């Protein structure tokens, strides 16, 4: 584990964790999520950036970020992915706000039609 990974503080509030488990995601998935963000930060610090920024800043939120996350255990393709909303409180504190499945969005669109 690299030094940057150790220095980042990942905060998963209870409501986020409950939804995480309800969606069938586990410990390995959470470690993978941490690794994705940590690798970006590590390479950004080294000014190399071989990875794309993990997400897109949501306009009008003061800096909340939405990212697409795929579980390594999911046998589905794009519809099996998840959207995660997180916020960087200070340079090393990452607070996760919300998670929902891509399939949830697809079903809502189908119902509206």
Secondary structure, DSSP 8 states (H G I E B T S, - for coil): --HHHHH-EEEE-HHHHHHHHHTT--HHHHHHHHHHHHHHHHHHHTT---S--SSEE-TTTTS-EEEEE--TT--SSGGG-EEEEEEEEETTEEEEEEEEEHHHHHHHHHHH-
